[in-house]
């Protein structure tokens, strides 16, 4: 009679049920994404795509309203606005779909395994509360990074303020932001990679810690390249802010100091968030490894 050890060895060699099924079908080496990677891939797409599409659709509508010209033909503007919303929705679907697909295809191509070892012996080990990664947090981070990258590249003018005298004044120069598209897309890809690994791992591990550190460092570098560009700030934005407080020179000085350096503020908050994320991951990884 086979012993418990023998059964574990056989089941481990067979692999997860998804991979075993794909081997019987015979397409495991032909698929772009297969096995358990495909399950995670579908799970992320089902959650991320609808929310990003809705967010971008709302952002596109706001952009159309911001750029509405009362003197122009309203029917022509309405038709143009509908077209922009339609194109924005398509972009919101295609861009994250392509990025997530490429990431998981790379996982598949290089045989990245998140369930190596004796899977049977690992099943009873239920992670403690602090060791578990909240699925909703990782998904929210993916949605946020994709939505921000789409808005910054497609509708950067909605990041600003409106006054009755000057109309809508953007904080950043849209053309400059779009010229740095490579680093903005890189930031989104790195964050998706990091959060996808969190979803797949399900708990804090040494492998996740390494991925988090590498991705956070590269995200910080790409963010600095974008927001340290001397041409990125709209020179009309600070005077527009100061026009609200013309009777207070001190207030204008404060506003100029704050909003005149808003790009450094963005970098500072980004750095703070990345450092906190790295520390939390490191501490929880240490607790997990110590427990095991």
C-alpha positions in Angstrom: 0.0 0.0 0.0 1.3 3.5 -0.8 2.3 5.6 2.1 1.2 9.2 2.6 4.7 10.3 1.5 4.4 8.4 -1.8 1.0 10.0 -2.5 2.3 13.4 -1.9 5.3 12.8 -4.2 3.0 11.6 -7.0 0.5 14.4 -6.7 3.3 17.0 -6.6 4.9 15.6 -9.7 1.5 15.7 -11.5 1.2 19.4 -10.6 -1.9 21.6 -10.1 -5.2 20.4 -11.6 -5.2 23.2 -14.2 -1.7 22.1 -15.6 -2.7 18.5 -15.5 -5.8 19.2 -17.5 -3.9 21.3 -20.1 -1.4 18.4 -20.5 -4.3 16.0 -21.4 -5.6 18.5 -23.9 -2.1 18.8 -25.4 -2.1 22.6 -25.9 0.0 23.6 -22.8 3.0 24.5 -25.0 0.9 26.3 -27.6 -1.1 28.7 -25.4 0.0 32.2 -24.8 -1.1 31.9 -21.2 -2.1 28.6 -19.7 -2.7 26.7 -16.5 -3.0 28.5 -13.2 -1.5 31.6 -14.7 -4.6 31.8 -17.0 -6.9 31.7 -14.0 -5.1 34.7 -12.3 -5.0 36.5 -15.7 -8.8 36.2 -16.2 -9.4 37.1 -12.6 -7.5 40.4 -12.9 -9.0 41.3 -16.3 -12.6 40.7 -15.1 -12.1 43.1 -12.2 -9.7 45.8 -13.6 -11.2 46.3 -17.1 -14.8 47.4 -16.2 -13.7 49.8 -13.5 -10.9 51.4 -15.6 -13.3 51.8 -18.6 -15.9 53.5 -16.4 -13.2 55.8 -14.8 -11.8 56.8 -18.2 -15.3 57.3 -19.7 -16.1 59.8 -16.8 -12.7 61.5 -17.3 -13.4 61.8 -21.0 -16.8 63.4 -20.4 -15.1 65.9 -18.0 -12.5 66.7 -20.6 -15.2 67.4 -23.2 -17.0 69.7 -20.8 -13.8 71.5 -19.9 -12.9 72.1 -23.5 -16.4 73.1 -24.6 -16.5 76.3 -26.6 -19.8 78.2 -26.4 -19.0 80.1 -29.6 -18.6 76.9 -31.7 -21.2 74.8 -33.3 -22.8 72.8 -30.4 -23.8 69.9 -32.7 -20.3 69.5 -34.1 -18.8 69.7 -30.6 -21.3 67.2 -29.3 -20.5 64.8 -32.1 -16.8 65.3 -31.4 -17.3 64.7 -27.7 -19.2 61.4 -28.4 -16.3 60.3 -30.6 -13.7 61.2 -27.9 -15.7 59.2 -25.3 -15.9 56.2 -27.6 -12.1 56.4 -28.4 -11.3 56.9 -24.7 -13.3 53.8 -23.8 -11.6 51.7 -26.5 -8.2 53.0 -25.2 -9.1 52.2 -21.6 -9.9 48.7 -22.6 -7.0 48.0 -25.0 -4.1 49.5 -23.0 -4.6 47.6 -19.7 -5.6 44.5 -21.6 -2.4 44.6 -23.6 -0.2 45.4 -20.6 -1.7 42.7 -18.4 -1.6 40.1 -21.3 2.1 40.9 -22.0 3.0 40.5 -18.3 1.3 37.1 -17.9 2.6 36.0 -21.3 6.2 36.7 -20.0 5.3 34.7 -16.9 4.3 31.9 -19.2 7.2 32.2 -21.6 9.8 32.0 -18.8 7.9 29.4 -16.8 7.5 31.6 -13.7 6.0 29.3 -11.1 4.3 30.6 -8.0 3.5 27.2 -6.6 6.8 25.3 -6.6 7.5 22.5 -4.1 5.3 20.2 -2.3 1.9 21.8 -2.8 0.1 19.3 -0.6 2.2 20.0 2.4 1.6 23.8 1.9 -2.2 23.5 1.9 -2.7 23.3 5.6 -0.5 26.3 6.3 -3.0 29.0 6.5 -1.3 32.5 6.7 -1.9 34.6 9.7 -3.8 37.9 9.3 -0.8 40.1 8.9 0.7 37.6 6.4 -2.2 37.7 4.0 -2.3 40.1 1.2 -5.6 41.8 0.8 -6.8 41.1 -2.7 -8.8 44.2 -3.0 -5.8 46.4 -2.2 -3.7 44.9 -5.0 -6.6 45.2 -7.5 -7.3 48.8 -6.4 -3.6 49.6 -7.0 -3.7 48.1 -10.5 -6.9 50.1 -11.3 -5.3 53.3 -10.0 -2.1 53.0 -11.9 -3.8 52.2 -15.2 -6.4 54.9 -14.7 -3.8 57.6 -13.8 -1.6 56.6 -16.8 -4.5 56.8 -19.2 -5.7 60.1 -17.8 -2.2 61.7 -17.8 -1.5 60.6 -21.4 -5.0 61.1 -22.9 -6.6 63.9 -20.9 -3.9 65.7 -18.9 -5.8 69.0 -19.3 -8.5 67.9 -16.7 -5.8 68.2 -14.0 -6.3 71.9 -13.3 -8.8 74.5 -12.2 -11.5 76.7 -13.7 -12.0 80.5 -13.3 -14.6 82.7 -14.8 -12.0 85.0 -16.3 -9.5 82.6 -17.8 -11.6 79.4 -18.2 -9.9 76.0 -17.5 -6.2 76.3 -16.7 -4.2 73.0 -16.6 -1.5 72.4 -14.0 0.8 70.7 -16.5 1.6 71.3 -20.2 -0.2 68.4 -21.9 2.3 68.2 -24.8 5.2 67.8 -22.4 3.5 65.1 -20.4 2.6 63.2 -23.6 6.3 63.5 -24.8 7.3 61.5 -21.7 4.8 58.7 -22.4 7.5 56.0 -22.2 8.2 56.6 -18.6 4.5 57.0 -17.7 3.7 53.6 -19.3 6.7 52.1 -17.6 5.4 53.3 -14.2 2.0 51.6 -14.9 3.6 48.3 -16.1 5.9 48.1 -13.1 3.0 48.7 -10.7 0.9 46.1 -12.4 3.8 43.5 -12.3 4.2 44.2 -8.5 0.5 43.9 -7.7 0.0 40.9 -10.0 2.8 39.1 -8.1 1.0 40.0 -4.8 -2.3 38.5 -6.1 -0.6 35.3 -7.3 1.5 34.8 -4.2 -1.3 35.5 -1.8 1.1 36.1 1.1 4.3 38.0 1.9 7.3 36.1 0.6 11.0 36.8 -0.1 10.3 36.6 -3.8 7.6 39.2 -3.5 9.9 41.4 -1.4 12.6 41.4 -4.2 10.0 42.2 -6.9 8.6 45.0 -4.7 12.0 46.6 -4.1 13.0 46.4 -7.8 9.7 47.7 -9.1 9.5 50.5 -6.5 13.0 51.8 -7.3 12.2 51.8 -11.0 8.9 53.5 -10.4 10.6 56.2 -8.4 13.2 56.8 -11.2 10.5 57.0 -13.9 8.4 59.4 -11.8 11.5 61.6 -11.2 12.3 61.7 -14.9 8.7 62.9 -15.7 8.2 65.5 -12.9 11.7 66.9 -12.8 11.3 68.1 -16.4 11.6 71.9 -16.2 9.0 72.4 -19.0 6.3 70.3 -17.4 4.6 73.0 -15.3 2.1 75.4 -16.9 3.5 79.0 -16.3 -0.1 80.3 -16.2 -1.3 78.1 -13.3 0.4 79.9 -10.4 -0.8 83.4 -11.5 -4.3 82.0 -11.8 -4.1 80.7 -8.3 -2.9 84.0 -7.0 -5.7 85.9 -8.7 -8.0 84.5 -6.0 -6.1 86.2 -3.2 -5.0 89.6 -4.7 -5.5 91.3 -1.3 -2.9 89.1 0.5 0.7 89.3 -0.7 1.7 86.8 2.0 -1.0 84.4 0.8 0.2 84.8 -2.8 3.8 84.0 -1.7 2.6 80.8 0.1 0.5 79.8 -3.0 3.5 80.5 -5.3 5.8 78.4 -3.1 3.3 75.5 -2.9 1.9 75.3 -6.4 5.1 76.6 -8.1 6.7 73.4 -6.8 3.8 71.0 -7.2 6.0 68.7 -9.3 8.3 68.2 -6.4 5.3 67.6 -4.1 4.1 64.9 -6.5 7.6 63.3 -6.3 7.7 63.6 -2.5 4.3 61.9 -2.1 5.2 59.2 -4.6 8.5 58.5 -2.7 6.7 58.4 0.6 4.2 55.9 -0.7 6.9 53.7 -2.2 9.0 53.7 0.9 6.0 52.8 3.1 5.0 50.0 0.7 8.5 48.6 0.8 8.8 48.8 4.6 5.4 47.1 5.0 6.3 44.3 2.6 9.7 43.8 4.3 8.2 43.7 7.8 5.4 41.3 6.9 7.9 39.1 4.9 10.1 38.9 8.0 7.2 37.9 10.2 6.1 35.3 7.7 9.6 33.8 7.3 10.0 33.8 11.1 6.7 32.0 11.6 7.5 29.4 9.0 
